[in-house]
Amino acid sequence: MTYQEKKSIVSLISTIVIFGSYCLYMYSQYPEGGLEAEKAFHYWGSFVLILMVVSIVAHILISIIFNIIFRITTQEKEPTFADELDKLIELKANRISFFVFILGFLLAMGSLVMDQPPQVMFVILIAGGFISDVTGSFTKLYHYRRGV
């Protein structure tokens, strides 16, 4: 396996673990009786902001740890350049990931049009972001394995 394939697998697994563990943690923080409108926006707004910060910090730490372990096990440095294939795969993965996120965003806005509570919109928006991240990582892995 190449460095890029290993990095894609680590990214895919870390995204799933970070998102799953954070959702389990925040689920325990959700009040039993439900939320009124103002508190619902506060809860979901803090959910999204904290998820972004936790995800960014965790991905940085996991990337550092991955590079250290990769260097120790293979005695190689990570590639310092990206060739045309790497750039093409990155562009394809980003395009598909953005498409999935926009689809999730439109579904979230559609839930508001259909008079669903704001919680539904936030859940769809968060799920759309998660699915787009997983789709991007999986697309990279697929193209590194099968070619472009």
Secondary structure, DSSP 4 states (H G I P E B T S, - for coil): --HHHHHHHHHHHHHHHHHHHHHHHHHHHS-TT---HHHHHHHHHHHHHHHHHHHHHHHHHHHHHHHHHHHHHH--PPPS---HHHHHHHHHHHHHHHHHHHHHHHHHHHHHHTT--HHHHHHHHHHHHHHHHHHHHHHHHHHHHH--
